[in-house]
Amino acid sequence: MAPDHPTPEPLLPQRHSLVAQTVAILRANLREGVWKDFLPGELELCERLQISRVTLRAALDQLQREKWIQGGQGRRRRILVRSRAVRGTDSKVVVLLSPVSILTLSTSALFWVDALREHLAAAGYRLEFHTSPGCYAPHPERAIEAALQQMRAAAWVLYLSTEPLQRALAQRNLPCVIAGSAHAGIELPSVDIDYAATCRHAAGLLAARGRRRLALLMPRGGQAGNLQSERGFLEAGEKLKADGVETLVAHHDGTPDGLCRRLDELIAGAPPVDGLLVAKPVHVVTALSHLLRRGVMLPRQVALVSRDHDPFLDHLVPTVARYQRNPTQFARKIFRLVLELVQEGLRPRQHILLMPELVSGETLGAKAGR
């Protein structure tokens, strides 16, 4: 006999279609006038939305059937719908501008980018990642104009930015926040590690371990954070001269071979370098493995400190002494500056500097006399 009240079927979670979500995001961008006349290419869209090409093409086919866009074989898709009139501050898109693909970012960079995305989403904004090597050229004006025509952004976040890029955007009075250090004379707001203070501290730390010839191993380049690192390291060296400590900045070309050659010169010097501060975690891996290959004993012969942190350093042996920033704090500071720009119309000029935490490691060694 059937029950008077049949048992209801259990509710099952509904799996949202990634294609449908992509269509919704693209529609919102089209309505807000994020792009003008044409959509970006498929590779750029995949990177910005962090989806596969198969998913993207399915979404684009849907928009084409709905007459939002028009496309053809081997051509960029033309935008057919009219966007509503959008002033820069009405847009809900914040663009993170980078010279490199999001697929090549370090793990530590991805951490703060994801944290920033979450903060912006909670405030009703979307973070879009845009790769433009041309904006990082010595003369970026044409590439900047193309990016501005292509996207309607409420604000821009500049990653790994060069002096010409910062200056060009500052002159246009665009709402920008530098995720990094501002170059001299640039009034755009910025958030970065206090590299000068970090490198002063590292030089003093190595000297306290009895090291007397210190080198900052640094890739060539004009990024403001690197320039401040060099300044802080050499400032510490001036104060340490009275204790018989010598400091120098050793540049390399960024390749493993170039870095190894530079290291060979340093350890073959008279006297040899016995304290190293290395910028960039990937270069720390090369330096550490090359020194061990050469039979250099760490930290007995050479003490090594990494200026930066990445989670993969946790897996190296001997353990690496390093300076670690808080990615959540870093993202929160950027978010607050962006929000002041897009919601309150303020043009903050402050340069926020954060001091990282020293993580001890075996490559630093004990204090002298221990």
Protein Blocks (a to p, Z undefined) as FASTA:
>chain_A
ZZfbdcddddddddddfklmmmmmmmmmmmnomaghiacdfklmmmmnopafklmmmmmm
mmmmnomaccdehiacddfbdcddddfklpccdcdddfbdfklpcfklmmmmmmmmmmmm
mnopacdddddfklmgmblmlmmmmmmmmpccfbdcdehiafklmmmmmmnopacddedd
ddehiabdcddddfklmmmmmmmmmmmnopabdcddddedjbfklmmmmmmmmmmmmmmm
mnopacdddddehiaklmmmmmmmmmmpccddfbdcdehjklmmmmmmmmmmnopacfkl
pccddfbdcfklmmpccddddddddfklmmmmmmmmmmmmmmnopacfbdcddddddddd
fklopaehZZ
